[in-house]
Amino acid sequence: MPNNRRRLVGRVSSAKMDKTIVVKVDVAKRHPVYDKVLHETRKYYAHDEANQAQEGDLVQIVESRPTSRLKRWALESILEKRDAANMTITVADAVEDGSN
């Protein structure tokens, strides 16, 4: 039996809920009349059973049966973990920059 479920790749924008992540997926579409490339971002709620995905991770989600009112996707795999060293800015760095 073939597996016809849709799969999307996106970045985790929030992992604050229990067993739920919010994934933002960027899509580039071409305008039918003006032929300009338009970028669209969509937000999907996905089920993360083990709470293994963190904010900033690149993940693949797969279409699934409805788990709750908003969740219709499930985490399939984590493609790239975030680099925590480059994502965080300490308070000392902000003070040195002069942004008081």
C-alpha positions in Angstrom: 0.0 0.0 0.0 1.6 3.3 -1.0 2.1 6.1 1.5 0.4 9.1 -0.1 0.7 11.5 2.9 2.1 14.9 2.2 5.4 15.9 3.7 6.7 19.5 4.4 10.0 20.8 5.5 10.1 23.9 7.8 11.7 25.5 10.8 10.3 25.2 14.3 9.1 28.6 15.5 7.8 27.5 18.9 8.2 24.4 21.1 6.7 25.7 24.3 3.6 23.5 24.3 3.7 19.9 25.6 4.0 17.4 22.7 3.3 20.2 20.2 5.5 22.2 17.9 4.7 25.1 15.6 6.4 24.8 12.2 6.8 27.7 9.7 7.0 26.6 6.1 8.1 29.0 3.4 6.7 28.6 -0.1 7.7 30.5 -3.2 5.0 31.0 -5.8 5.0 32.9 -9.1 2.3 35.4 -9.7 0.1 34.3 -12.6 -0.1 37.7 -14.3 2.9 39.7 -13.2 5.3 36.7 -13.1 6.9 38.0 -9.9 8.0 35.5 -7.2 6.0 35.8 -4.0 7.1 34.3 -0.7 4.4 33.0 1.6 4.9 31.6 5.1 2.4 29.2 6.6 2.2 28.0 10.1 1.4 24.3 11.0 0.9 22.7 14.4 2.5 19.3 14.6 2.5 16.5 17.1 5.9 15.8 18.7 5.5 12.8 21.0 8.9 12.8 22.6 9.3 16.7 22.8 12.6 16.3 20.9 12.4 19.3 18.6 13.5 22.7 19.8 13.0 26.2 18.5 15.1 26.8 15.4 15.4 23.2 14.3 14.8 22.2 10.6 12.2 19.5 10.6 10.1 17.3 8.3 6.4 17.0 9.2 4.0 14.5 7.7 0.2 14.7 7.3 -1.7 12.7 9.9 -5.1 12.2 11.3 -6.4 15.0 13.5 -4.8 14.9 16.9 -6.5 18.0 18.3 -8.4 21.0 17.1 -5.4 22.5 15.4 -2.9 19.6 15.0 -3.2 17.7 11.7 0.5 17.0 11.2 3.1 14.9 13.0 6.9 15.3 13.4 8.6 12.8 11.1 12.3 13.7 11.5 14.7 16.4 12.6 16.8 17.3 9.6 19.1 19.9 11.3 19.5 20.8 14.9 19.8 24.5 15.8 23.2 25.9 16.6 22.6 27.2 20.2 25.9 29.1 20.3 24.9 31.4 17.5 21.2 31.7 18.3 21.6 33.2 21.8 22.7 36.7 22.7 23.7 37.4 26.2 22.9 40.5 28.2 26.6 41.4 28.4 26.9 41.4 24.6 23.9 43.8 24.4 25.4 46.2 26.9 28.8 46.2 25.0 27.0 47.2 21.8 25.7 50.3 23.4 22.0 49.4 23.1 21.1 50.6 26.6 
